[in-house]
Amino acid sequence: MRASLSVTLALAAGGFALPAPAQERIVVAGSALCEIAAALDATDRLVGRDTTCTYPESMADLPDMGYLRALSAEGLLSLNPDLILADVDAGPPETMDLVAATDVPVVRVEADFTEAGVLARIDAVAQALGVDGGPLAAQVGAEFEALAEARGGSEPVRAMFILSAAGGRVLASGEGTAASGMLALAGAENAITGFDGYRQLTDEAITAAAPDAIVMMDRAGDHALDDAAIIAHPALSLTPAAQDGRIVRMDGVYLLGFGPRTPAAARDLMTALQE
């Protein structure tokens, strides 16, 4: 049995290098990692993915190992992979510890919700797959440059990102999240500050934030919040966003994935906020 390999790749480009791999059976956990692998023409080497891997559509043909944060060691290993490529948030920790104790190499890729973070992710996945990520990084970098130019002429907008509104309780993004990072890339200011991560807001906090726009994932079920529910909400209804009907919904993986499509997603969000 060869020594196990469990590595978290550094975000700095060139900060880590793996030997040229012979891995041809790769399980991927993490939507951005799936998108990057596909953009690097490595789809034919993938044998399994987690539920968040929905793009490109061909990913649906791969066996589904379960939700990113609720994976099982049995599920990950059932396809006899010779590499597991996983987002740093993949879990639970007990599962990843069990997998790391086997002889299957595990590469964990960190996330940083910035332009540099996306480019570093591309570099990290390319290194793990043993392919040249330079052309893809150059393409995405050029798209970020075009985005920055467009962003310079946009009107400043204070936006609130709502992750969930189950039972009328608003769970919104503070700082340090993918949502906050995407708002910044789209030229918007996060109207919710003072804490990291996601937090349930009081009605007083919502009205005090007074966002110009509300951004949400396009979703159904208990966590969704349609326009009628926003207008009926005692605090959201008082915000400039609700009164002006400035409400934006986008596909969650596209909006928050922070993979190769991020410049396009940020441009789409910027356009929607300006409209």
C-alpha contacts under 8 A as a table, 3 or more apart, distances in Angstrom:
res1	aa1	res2	aa2	distance
1	M	103	D	6.28
2	R	103	D	5.75
3	A	103	D	6.03
4	S	100	A	6.31
4	S	101	A	6.35
4	S	102	T	5.97
4	S	103	D	4.57
4	S	104	V	6.18
4	S	105	P	5.79
4	S	106	V	7.90
5	L	100	A	6.84
5	L	103	D	7.47
5	L	104	V	7.19
5	L	105	P	4.59
5	L	106	V	5.76
5	L	107	V	7.53
6	S	100	A	5.73
6	S	105	P	6.16
6	S	106	V	4.63
6	S	107	V	5.68
6	S	108	R	7.24
7	V	106	V	6.45
7	V	107	V	4.89
7	V	108	R	5.75
8	T	88	V	7.42
8	T	107	V	6.07
8	T	108	R	4.50
8	T	109	V	5.59
8	T	110	E	6.76
9	L	15	G	7.83
9	L	16	F	6.42
9	L	107	V	7.17
9	L	108	R	6.31
9	L	109	V	5.28
9	L	110	E	6.57
9	L	124	A	6.19
10	A	13	A	7.64
10	A	15	G	5.91
10	A	16	F	6.53
10	A	109	V	7.66
10	A	110	E	7.09
10	A	124	A	7.60
11	L	15	G	7.30
11	L	110	E	6.76
11	L	111	A	7.74
11	L	112	D	7.74
11	L	117	G	6.62
11	L	120	A	5.14
11	L	121	R	6.82
11	L	124	A	7.44
12	A	15	G	5.20
12	A	120	A	6.13
13	A	16	F	7.72
13	A	119	L	7.96
13	A	120	A	5.44
13	A	123	D	6.15
13	A	124	A	7.45
14	G	17	A	6.99
14	G	123	D	7.57
16	F	124	A	7.81
16	F	127	Q	7.89
17	A	127	Q	6.03
17	A	128	A	7.72
18	L	21	P	7.57
18	L	127	Q	6.24
18	L	128	A	6.20
18	L	130	G	7.46
19	P	130	G	7.52
20	A	129	L	7.85
20	A	130	G	5.12
21	P	128	A	7.68
21	P	129	L	6.68
21	P	130	G	5.82
23	Q	26	I	6.77
23	Q	45	R	7.78
23	Q	82	D	5.52
23	Q	83	L	6.21
23	Q	129	L	7.74
24	E	45	R	4.91
24	E	46	L	7.42
24	E	82	D	6.98
25	R	45	R	5.52
25	R	46	L	5.84
25	R	47	V	5.68
25	R	80	N	7.37
25	R	81	P	4.80
25	R	82	D	5.44
25	R	83	L	6.61
26	I	45	R	5.97
26	I	46	L	4.69
26	I	47	V	5.65
26	I	48	G	6.93
26	I	81	P	5.42
26	I	82	D	6.16
26	I	83	L	4.90
26	I	84	I	5.75
26	I	85	L	7.07
27	V	46	L	5.91
27	V	47	V	5.70
27	V	48	G	4.60
27	V	49	R	5.62
27	V	76	L	7.11
27	V	81	P	6.28
27	V	83	L	6.50
27	V	84	I	4.89
27	V	85	L	6.17
28	V	33	L	6.87
28	V	34	C	6.29
28	V	46	L	7.20
28	V	48	G	6.33
28	V	49	R	4.78
28	V	50	D	6.76
28	V	84	I	6.03
28	V	85	L	4.82
28	V	86	A	5.72
29	A	33	L	7.16
29	A	34	C	7.42
29	A	49	R	5.53
29	A	50	D	4.96
29	A	52	T	7.74
29	A	53	C	7.37
29	A	68	L	6.09
29	A	84	I	7.84
29	A	85	L	6.33
29	A	86	A	4.57
29	A	87	D	6.05
29	A	90	A	6.69
30	G	33	L	5.36
30	G	34	C	6.37
30	G	49	R	7.88
30	G	50	D	6.69
30	G	52	T	6.25
30	G	53	C	6.27
30	G	68	L	6.48
30	G	86	A	6.05
30	G	87	D	5.12
30	G	90	A	7.31
31	S	34	C	5.21
31	S	35	E	6.34
31	S	50	D	7.97
31	S	52	T	5.17
31	S	53	C	4.33
31	S	54	T	6.96
31	S	55	Y	7.45
31	S	253	V	7.00
31	S	257	G	6.27
31	S	259	G	7.94
32	A	35	E	5.06
32	A	36	I	6.10
32	A	53	C	7.74
32	A	257	G	5.36
32	A	258	F	6.11
32	A	259	G	4.53
32	A	260	P	7.57
33	L	36	I	5.07
33	L	37	A	6.05
33	L	85	L	7.63
33	L	86	A	7.47
33	L	87	D	7.14
33	L	121	R	7.89
33	L	125	V	6.95
33	L	259	G	7.22
34	C	37	A	5.14
34	C	38	A	6.17
34	C	49	R	7.75
34	C	53	C	5.96
34	C	55	Y	7.38
35	E	38	A	5.13
35	E	39	A	6.13
35	E	53	C	7.71
35	E	55	Y	6.17
35	E	56	P	6.77
35	E	259	G	6.51
35	E	260	P	6.91
36	I	39	A	4.98
36	I	40	L	6.13
36	I	122	I	6.27
36	I	125	V	7.08
36	I	259	G	6.45
36	I	260	P	6.35
37	A	40	L	5.06
37	A	41	D	6.47
37	A	42	A	5.31
37	A	43	T	6.32
37	A	125	V	7.04
37	A	126	A	7.76
38	A	41	D	5.08
38	A	42	A	5.55
38	A	43	T	5.04
38	A	56	P	7.43
39	A	42	A	7.55
39	A	136	L	7.34
39	A	260	P	7.74
40	L	126	A	7.41
40	L	131	V	7.63
40	L	133	G	6.97
40	L	136	L	7.22
41	D	44	D	7.67
42	A	45	R	5.57
42	A	46	L	7.16
42	A	129	L	7.94
43	T	46	L	5.40
44	D	47	V	7.99
46	L	49	R	7.74
46	L	62	L	7.77
47	V	62	L	6.18
47	V	63	P	7.02
47	V	79	L	7.02
47	V	81	P	7.52
48	G	62	L	5.29
48	G	63	P	4.92
48	G	64	D	6.17
48	G	65	M	6.69
48	G	79	L	7.29
49	R	53	C	6.31
49	R	59	M	7.60
49	R	62	L	6.52
49	R	63	P	6.41
49	R	64	D	5.38
49	R	65	M	5.85
50	D	53	C	5.78
50	D	64	D	5.35
50	D	65	M	4.94
50	D	66	G	5.15
50	D	67	Y	5.63
50	D	68	L	5.74
51	T	54	T	7.17
51	T	64	D	5.96
51	T	65	M	6.94
51	T	66	G	5.36
51	T	67	Y	4.95
51	T	68	L	6.67
52	T	67	Y	6.71
52	T	68	L	6.68
52	T	253	V	7.46
53	C	59	M	6.54
53	C	60	A	7.90
54	T	57	E	6.02
54	T	59	M	5.90
54	T	60	A	6.42
54	T	253	V	7.87
55	Y	58	S	7.26
55	Y	59	M	6.26
56	P	59	M	5.89
57	E	60	A	5.86
58	S	61	D	5.67
58	S	62	L	7.76
59	M	62	L	5.55
60	A	63	P	7.71
60	A	64	D	7.95
65	M	71	L	6.71
65	M	72	S	7.86
65	M	75	G	5.62
65	M	76	L	6.34
66	G	70	A	6.63
66	G	71	L	5.68
66	G	72	S	7.99
66	G	75	G	7.98
67	Y	70	A	5.18
67	Y	71	L	6.11
68	L	71	L	6.11
68	L	89	D	7.48
68	L	90	A	5.16
68	L	91	G	6.51
69	R	89	D	6.74
69	R	90	A	5.03
69	R	91	G	4.38
69	R	92	P	5.55
70	A	90	A	7.77
70	A	91	G	5.78
70	A	92	P	5.75
71	L	75	G	7.08
71	L	76	L	7.34
71	L	90	A	7.51
71	L	91	G	5.88
71	L	92	P	6.59
71	L	95	T	6.70
72	S	75	G	5.18
72	S	76	L	6.34
72	S	95	T	5.61
73	A	76	L	5.19
73	A	77	L	6.09
73	A	95	T	5.18
73	A	96	M	7.15
73	A	98	L	6.44
73	A	99	V	5.85
74	E	77	L	5.30
74	E	78	S	5.74
75	G	78	S	5.19
75	G	79	L	7.68
76	L	79	L	6.89
76	L	81	P	7.88
76	L	84	I	7.91
76	L	99	V	7.97
77	L	80	N	5.43
77	L	81	P	6.36
77	L	99	V	7.72
78	S	81	P	7.87
81	P	84	I	6.80
81	P	104	V	7.08
82	D	104	V	5.62
82	D	105	P	6.65
83	L	104	V	6.01
83	L	105	P	5.08
83	L	106	V	5.98
83	L	107	V	7.61
84	I	104	V	7.29
84	I	105	P	6.31
84	I	106	V	4.75
84	I	107	V	6.23
85	L	106	V	6.10
85	L	107	V	5.00
85	L	108	R	6.15
85	L	109	V	7.58
85	L	128	A	7.89
86	A	89	D	7.95
86	A	90	A	6.13
86	A	106	V	7.38
86	A	107	V	6.15
86	A	108	R	4.85
86	A	109	V	6.25
87	D	90	A	5.36
87	D	108	R	5.47
87	D	109	V	5.01
87	D	110	E	6.34
87	D	111	A	7.65
88	V	108	R	5.20
88	V	109	V	5.34
88	V	110	E	5.07
88	V	111	A	7.20
90	A	93	P	7.83
90	A	96	M	7.65
91	G	94	E	7.24
91	G	95	T	6.07
91	G	96	M	6.00
92	P	95	T	5.47
92	P	96	M	6.69
93	P	96	M	5.17
93	P	97	D	6.05
94	E	97	D	5.11
94	E	98	L	6.24
95	T	98	L	5.18
95	T	99	V	6.30
96	M	99	V	5.08
96	M	100	A	5.99
97	D	100	A	5.06
97	D	101	A	6.32
98	L	101	A	5.24
98	L	102	T	7.02
99	V	102	T	5.46
99	V	104	V	7.23
99	V	106	V	7.64
100	A	103	D	7.50
100	A	104	V	7.18
100	A	105	P	7.28
100	A	106	V	6.36
107	V	128	A	7.18
109	V	121	R	6.95
109	V	124	A	6.86
109	V	125	V	7.57
110	E	121	R	7.33
111	A	117	G	6.38
111	A	118	V	7.76
111	A	121	R	7.05
112	D	116	A	7.67
112	D	117	G	4.46
112	D	118	V	7.12
113	F	117	G	5.81
113	F	118	V	7.20
113	F	176	G	7.75
113	F	177	T	7.07
113	F	178	A	5.47
113	F	181	G	5.12
113	F	182	M	7.38
113	F	258	F	6.68
114	T	117	G	4.92
114	T	118	V	6.42
114	T	181	G	6.11
114	T	182	M	7.95
114	T	185	L	7.63
115	E	118	V	5.31
115	E	119	L	6.51
115	E	144	F	7.04
115	E	185	L	7.98
116	A	119	L	5.21
116	A	120	A	6.08
117	G	120	A	5.05
117	G	121	R	6.12
118	V	121	R	5.09
118	V	122	I	6.40
118	V	258	F	5.95
118	V	259	G	5.87
118	V	260	P	7.24
118	V	262	T	7.93
119	L	122	I	5.14
119	L	123	D	6.35
119	L	137	A	5.84
119	L	140	V	7.53
119	L	141	G	7.26
120	A	123	D	4.99
120	A	124	A	6.06
121	R	124	A	4.99
121	R	125	V	6.17
121	R	259	G	7.62
122	I	125	V	5.34
122	I	126	A	6.10
122	I	133	G	6.53
122	I	136	L	7.66
122	I	137	A	6.49
122	I	259	G	7.69
122	I	260	P	7.83
123	D	126	A	5.12
123	D	127	Q	6.14
123	D	133	G	5.79
123	D	134	G	7.66
123	D	137	A	7.40
124	A	127	Q	5.19
124	A	128	A	6.25
125	V	128	A	5.02
125	V	129	L	6.14
126	A	129	L	5.13
126	A	130	G	5.88
126	A	131	V	5.15
126	A	132	D	6.08
126	A	133	G	5.06
127	Q	130	G	4.94
127	Q	131	V	6.34
127	Q	132	D	7.63
127	Q	133	G	7.70
128	A	131	V	7.96
132	D	135	P	7.38
133	G	136	L	5.55
133	G	137	A	6.11
134	G	137	A	5.13
134	G	138	A	6.03
135	P	138	A	5.08
135	P	139	Q	6.20
136	L	139	Q	5.09
136	L	140	V	6.19
137	A	140	V	5.20
137	A	141	G	5.83
138	A	141	G	4.98
138	A	142	A	6.14
139	Q	142	A	5.25
139	Q	143	E	6.45
140	V	143	E	5.01
140	V	144	F	6.29
140	V	260	P	6.25
140	V	263	P	7.27
141	G	144	F	5.05
141	G	145	E	6.32
142	A	145	E	5.01
142	A	146	A	6.34
143	E	146	A	5.12
143	E	147	L	6.15
143	E	263	P	5.92
143	E	264	A	7.66
144	F	147	L	4.89
144	F	148	A	6.17
144	F	263	P	5.49
145	E	148	A	5.13
145	E	149	E	6.40
146	A	149	E	5.15
146	A	150	A	6.33
147	L	150	A	5.09
147	L	151	R	5.95
147	L	263	P	6.53
147	L	266	A	7.78
147	L	267	R	6.37
148	A	151	R	4.92
148	A	152	G	6.29
148	A	185	L	7.96
149	E	152	G	5.35
149	E	153	G	7.40
150	A	153	G	5.77
150	A	154	S	6.90
151	R	154	S	5.22
151	R	185	L	8.00
151	R	186	A	6.75
151	R	187	G	5.62
151	R	270	M	7.72
152	G	187	G	7.92
154	S	187	G	6.93
154	S	270	M	7.85
154	S	274	Q	7.32
155	E	187	G	7.94
155	E	274	Q	6.88
156	P	187	G	6.59
156	P	188	A	5.86
156	P	189	E	7.21
157	V	187	G	7.43
157	V	188	A	4.88
157	V	189	E	6.03
157	V	212	D	6.18
157	V	213	A	7.18
157	V	273	L	7.34
157	V	274	Q	7.98
158	R	188	A	5.84
158	R	189	E	4.69
158	R	190	N	5.84
158	R	191	A	5.22
158	R	211	P	5.27
158	R	212	D	5.21
158	R	213	A	6.48
159	A	183	L	7.52
159	A	188	A	6.45
159	A	189	E	6.06
159	A	190	N	5.32
159	A	191	A	5.29
159	A	211	P	5.06
159	A	212	D	5.73
159	A	213	A	4.63
159	A	214	I	5.58
159	A	215	V	6.87
160	M	172	A	7.06
160	M	173	S	7.28
160	M	190	N	6.03
160	M	191	A	5.42
160	M	192	I	6.46
160	M	211	P	5.83
160	M	213	A	6.39
160	M	214	I	4.94
160	M	215	V	6.06
161	F	172	A	5.65
161	F	173	S	5.58
161	F	179	A	6.59
161	F	180	S	7.72
161	F	190	N	7.80
161	F	214	I	5.94
161	F	215	V	4.67
161	F	216	M	5.76
162	I	165	A	7.29
162	I	170	V	6.64
162	I	171	L	5.82
162	I	172	A	4.36
162	I	173	S	6.44
162	I	214	I	7.19
162	I	215	V	6.32
162	I	216	M	5.32
162	I	217	M	7.98
163	L	170	V	7.74
163	L	171	L	5.58
163	L	172	A	5.56
163	L	173	S	6.93
163	L	198	Y	7.85
163	L	216	M	6.35
163	L	217	M	7.11
163	L	223	H	7.83
164	S	169	R	7.66
164	S	170	V	6.02
164	S	171	L	5.11
164	S	172	A	7.22
164	S	223	H	4.73
164	S	224	A	6.50
164	S	225	L	7.74
165	A	168	G	5.12
165	A	169	R	4.98
165	A	170	V	4.53
165	A	171	L	6.13
165	A	222	D	7.54
165	A	223	H	5.11
165	A	224	A	6.28
165	A	225	L	6.18
166	A	169	R	5.67
166	A	170	V	7.31
166	A	222	D	5.28
166	A	223	H	4.63
166	A	224	A	7.20
167	G	222	D	7.45
168	G	233	H	7.20
169	R	200	Q	6.70
169	R	201	L	7.44
170	V	200	Q	5.52
170	V	201	L	5.77
170	V	202	T	7.87
171	L	198	Y	6.35
171	L	199	R	5.33
171	L	200	Q	4.20
171	L	201	L	6.24
172	A	192	I	7.74
172	A	198	Y	5.46
172	A	199	R	5.66
172	A	200	Q	6.27
172	A	201	L	6.83
173	S	177	T	6.82
173	S	179	A	6.58
173	S	180	S	6.68
173	S	192	I	6.85
173	S	196	D	7.87
173	S	197	G	6.01
173	S	198	Y	4.53
173	S	199	R	6.68
174	G	177	T	7.00
174	G	180	S	6.85
174	G	190	N	7.53
174	G	192	I	5.31
174	G	193	T	5.37
174	G	194	G	7.09
174	G	195	F	5.51
174	G	196	D	5.13
174	G	197	G	5.28
174	G	198	Y	5.65
174	G	199	R	7.16
175	E	180	S	5.76
175	E	190	N	7.80
175	E	192	I	7.59
175	E	193	T	6.15
175	E	194	G	7.51
175	E	195	F	6.11
175	E	196	D	4.51
175	E	197	G	5.95
176	G	180	S	6.33
176	G	181	G	7.04
176	G	196	D	5.54
176	G	197	G	6.11
177	T	180	S	5.14
177	T	181	G	6.20
177	T	196	D	7.33
177	T	197	G	5.69
177	T	198	Y	7.81
178	A	181	G	5.02
178	A	182	M	6.08
178	A	256	L	5.57
178	A	257	G	7.78
178	A	258	F	7.56
179	A	182	M	5.09
179	A	183	L	6.22
179	A	255	L	7.92
179	A	256	L	6.23
180	S	183	L	5.15
180	S	184	A	6.40
180	S	190	N	6.18
181	G	184	A	5.21
181	G	185	L	6.35
182	M	185	L	5.02
182	M	186	A	6.17
182	M	255	L	7.34
182	M	256	L	7.00
182	M	266	A	6.27
183	L	186	A	5.09
183	L	187	G	6.39
183	L	188	A	5.01
183	L	189	E	6.42
183	L	190	N	6.54
183	L	266	A	7.66
184	A	187	G	5.12
184	A	188	A	5.29
184	A	189	E	6.21
184	A	190	N	7.51
185	L	188	A	7.41
185	L	266	A	5.85
186	A	266	A	4.85
186	A	267	R	6.16
186	A	269	L	6.11
186	A	270	M	4.64
187	G	270	M	6.61
188	A	270	M	7.64
190	N	193	T	6.94
191	A	209	A	5.68
191	A	210	A	7.42
191	A	211	P	5.76
192	I	209	A	6.39
193	T	196	D	7.87
201	L	204	E	7.98
201	L	205	A	5.95
201	L	206	I	6.48
202	T	205	A	5.17
202	T	206	I	6.42
203	D	206	I	5.14
203	D	207	T	6.31
203	D	234	P	7.36
203	D	235	A	5.08
203	D	236	L	7.85
204	E	207	T	5.35
204	E	208	A	6.05
204	E	235	A	7.34
205	A	208	A	5.08
205	A	209	A	6.07
206	I	209	A	5.20
206	I	210	A	6.56
206	I	235	A	6.14
206	I	236	L	6.63
206	I	239	T	7.76
207	T	210	A	5.21
207	T	235	A	5.75
207	T	236	L	6.96
207	T	238	L	6.51
207	T	239	T	6.08
210	A	238	L	7.96
210	A	239	T	5.00
210	A	240	P	6.23
210	A	241	A	7.69
211	P	214	I	6.85
211	P	239	T	6.17
211	P	240	P	6.21
211	P	241	A	5.82
212	D	239	T	7.31
212	D	240	P	5.20
212	D	241	A	4.50
212	D	246	R	7.07
213	A	240	P	7.33
213	A	241	A	4.34
213	A	242	A	7.61
213	A	246	R	4.99
213	A	247	I	5.82
213	A	248	V	7.53
213	A	273	L	7.00
214	I	241	A	6.01
214	I	242	A	7.76
214	I	246	R	6.52
214	I	247	I	4.87
214	I	248	V	6.20
215	V	247	I	6.04
215	V	248	V	4.79
215	V	249	R	5.89
215	V	250	M	7.99
216	M	247	I	7.95
216	M	248	V	6.30
216	M	249	R	4.89
216	M	250	M	6.66
217	M	249	R	5.23
217	M	250	M	5.05
217	M	251	D	5.59
217	M	252	G	4.93
217	M	255	L	7.75
218	D	224	A	7.76
218	D	249	R	4.95
218	D	250	M	5.00
218	D	251	D	5.21
218	D	252	G	6.63
219	R	223	H	7.57
219	R	224	A	5.66
219	R	251	D	7.69
219	R	252	G	7.98
220	A	223	H	6.91
220	A	224	A	5.13
221	G	224	A	5.60
225	L	229	A	5.92
225	L	230	I	6.63
226	D	229	A	5.35
226	D	230	I	6.42
227	D	230	I	5.05
227	D	231	I	6.23
227	D	247	I	7.85
228	A	231	I	5.16
228	A	232	A	6.17
229	A	232	A	4.96
229	A	233	H	6.01
230	I	233	H	5.12
230	I	236	L	5.84
230	I	237	S	5.94
230	I	242	A	6.81
231	I	236	L	6.88
231	I	237	S	4.63
231	I	242	A	6.39
231	I	243	Q	7.98
232	A	236	L	7.98
232	A	237	S	6.30
233	H	236	L	5.38
233	H	237	S	5.50
234	P	237	S	5.86
234	P	238	L	7.18
235	A	238	L	5.48
235	A	239	T	7.14
236	L	239	T	5.43
236	L	242	A	6.47
237	S	242	A	5.39
237	S	243	Q	6.68
238	L	242	A	6.85
238	L	243	Q	6.88
239	T	242	A	5.46
239	T	243	Q	6.33
240	P	243	Q	5.04
240	P	244	D	5.87
241	A	244	D	5.35
241	A	245	G	5.85
241	A	246	R	4.85
241	A	247	I	6.64
242	A	245	G	4.93
242	A	246	R	6.30
242	A	247	I	7.16
243	Q	246	R	7.81
246	R	273	L	7.32
248	V	269	L	7.82
248	V	272	A	6.66
248	V	273	L	7.13
250	M	254	Y	7.46
250	M	255	L	6.33
251	D	254	Y	5.41
251	D	255	L	5.99
252	G	255	L	5.08
252	G	256	L	5.78
252	G	257	G	7.50
253	V	256	L	5.44
253	V	257	G	4.92
254	Y	257	G	5.68
254	Y	258	F	7.97
254	Y	261	R	6.97
254	Y	262	T	7.22
254	Y	265	A	6.27
255	L	258	F	7.67
255	L	262	T	7.17
255	L	265	A	5.66
255	L	266	A	7.42
256	L	262	T	7.93
257	G	262	T	7.19
258	F	261	R	7.26
258	F	262	T	5.27
259	G	262	T	5.63
260	P	263	P	7.42
261	R	264	A	5.45
261	R	265	A	6.20
262	T	265	A	4.92
262	T	266	A	6.00
263	P	266	A	5.17
263	P	267	R	6.19
264	A	267	R	5.10
264	A	268	D	6.16
265	A	268	D	5.08
265	A	269	L	6.14
266	A	269	L	5.05
266	A	270	M	6.04
267	R	270	M	5.00
267	R	271	T	6.14
268	D	271	T	5.15
268	D	272	A	6.19
269	L	272	A	5.07
269	L	273	L	6.09
270	M	273	L	5.16
270	M	274	Q	6.20
271	T	274	Q	5.19
271	T	275	E	6.24
272	A	275	E	5.12
